[in-house]
Amino acid sequence: MKYLWLTLFFAVFIWSGINPKDYFTWILEVFPAIIGLFVLALTYNSFRLTTLLYILILIHCIILMIGGHYTYAEVPLFDTIKELFHQSRNNYDKIGHLAQGFIPAMIAREIVIRKNIILYPKWRAFFIIYFCLALSAFYELIEWWVAILSGQGASAFLGTQGDIWDTQSDMLMALIGAILALVFLSKIHNRQLEVYIKK
């Protein structure tokens, strides 16, 4: 599992870094995936995650690397979808923000359960959803800071595509992602967590 994970990660990473649309945007988009890789490597022996979580994290990294290669506003498949369904914009960005709620929700859930931080399921769900909203809001602040510091160079990173409500809709997608993750993956996650909880 570990070697397959690393093979897929680096295969997409190398592809992503070959002639991306813009190297500055590529660095900005791929940087969180690199941080994630280092965190997973550092915690692999001391706090090994469930298989489900490693798969979800890999999917999130791939989403970031695809967005970094093309920029979120110009992913070809979503240009095709835009034309087919007469959409006003390339919506790959929204997939990224959905994942920004979906995957962190499961990461937070695993940590909270395994560390016995919040014992009551309803309060746990409440905390996880608000944690994901806070994370999404903080990411929007990072985008804003990067835009201020780098000027026009951050336009592809922001990916607003002229939508004045882009920031709000991004956070909404993260909220929906967090809720969907808790609704559809909690039972599967619980089964995998049994191994760690019994230790």
N, C-alpha and C positions, 0 to 999 in steps of 0.2 A: 504493500500500500504506500509506504513512504517513498519508495523509489519511483513508483508510477506517478505519484503526486508531483515529485520534483521534476520528473521528465516532462510532464505536461506543462508545468509552470514555466520551465526554462525554454521549452519549445515555443510557446506562445510569446514569452518575453523577448526572445531573439527575433522572432518574426515581427513583433510589434516595433522593435527598434531599427528595423531595416527600412530606410527611406520613409519615415513617417511624414505626415503632412507638415508638421512643424516640430522641430526638436525641443523647443522651449515648452510647448504644450505637452509633448510626450513626457518630458521629465516631470512636469506638474501632475499629470494624470497617473503615471506609473509609480511615482514615489510612495503612495500609500501601500501599494502591493509589495514593494521592497521592504518597507517597515514591517508589514505583516509577516513576511518571510523570516526576517530576523527575530521577531517576537516568537514565532512558532518554533524556530530552531533553538532559541534560548530556553523555552519552557517545555520542550518535547519530553525530556526525562523527568522533570519535576512536576509538571502538570499536563499530562497527556490528555488531549481532548477526545471526544467521541468521533467515530468514523463519519457520522453525519455532519459534524461541524467542520471537519477537515475538507469534506467534499464541498460544502457551502462556501467556505473561505476560498477554495480554489476557483469556484465559479465566479465569485466576486472579483478576484484578482484578474481573471480572464476578461470580465466585463470592463475593468479599468484599463487593461492593456489594449483591448480593441478600441476603446474610446481614445486612448493615447495615440494610437497609430493613425486613425482617420480624423480625429477630433470628434467630439460627441455630436456635432451638428452635421457631420458629413459621412456617417457610416452608410455605405452603399445599399445594404439590404433595407435600411429604414428610409432611404431616399425612394426606393422602389415602392415601399409601403405607403409613403407619403403621396406618391403619384396615383397609386391604385385606389386609395381611399380619400383622395382629394383633401389631404390634411394640409394645414398651413405651415407645418414645420417638420423637421426630422426629429422623431421622438425617441431616439436611442438614449438621449439624456434622461428621459423619464424612467427607462429600464434601470439605468444606473442609480437613480435616486430611490426607486422601489427596492433595489438590492441594498441600498444604504440603510434601509429600515429592516429589511428581511433578515439579512445575515447578522448584523449586530444584535438583533433581538435574541437570536439563538445563542450567540456568544455570551451575552449578558445573562440569559437564562441558565446556561451551564455553570457559570461562575457563581451566581446567586444560590443555586441549588446545592452545588458541591461544597460550597463554603458555609452553607447554612446561614446565609445572611438574612433572608426573608423566608419565614416558614409557611406563611399563609398564601395559598395559591392566588387568591384575588389581589392581595396587596403586591404579590410578586409580579403579576401581569401588569398592574398599574405602574409599578416602578419601571419595568422593562419598556413599556410603551413611552413613558415620559423620558427615560434615558435616551431612547432612539430619537425622539423629537429634539432633545437637547443636542445630541450629536449632529443631527442634520442642521440645526440652526448654527452650531459652531462651524460646520463646514461651509455654510453660506457666508459666515463672517470671514473665514479664510479666503474664500473666493474674492470677497470685497477688498480685503487687505492686499492680496496679490494684484488685483486690478489697479489699486491706488499706487502701489510701488512700481509696477511695470508698465503702466499706461496702456497703450493700444495693444501691446504684446499679449495681454491676458484676455482679449476678446474671445478667442477660440476656447480658452479655459472656462470662461464664464458660460458660454453657449446659450445665451438668452434668446438669440435669434429674433430680436425685436419684441419679445413678449415682456410687457411691463410687470406681469404677475408671475414671472418665471421663478423667482425665489420662493414665493408662497406655494406655488404648485409643486416645486421640488420637495418642500417640507411635507406637503400633503401626501406625496407619493411615498416618502419615508414612513409616515404614519400608517398608511395603508399596508406597506410592506411588513411593518412590525406586527400589525394585527393579523395579517394573513399567516405569518410564520407561527405565531402562537396558536392560532386556530387549527392549522393543518399539520403542524409538525410536532406538537407537544407530546402526543401519545408515542410516536416513533422515538422521539428524543428520550422520553421517560424509560422506554425499554432499554435503550443503550446506556442510560445513566445508571441502571441497576447494578452494573458491574462495578462502578466506581463507588456508589453509595454503600455497597456491602463491605467494602474494604475497611 
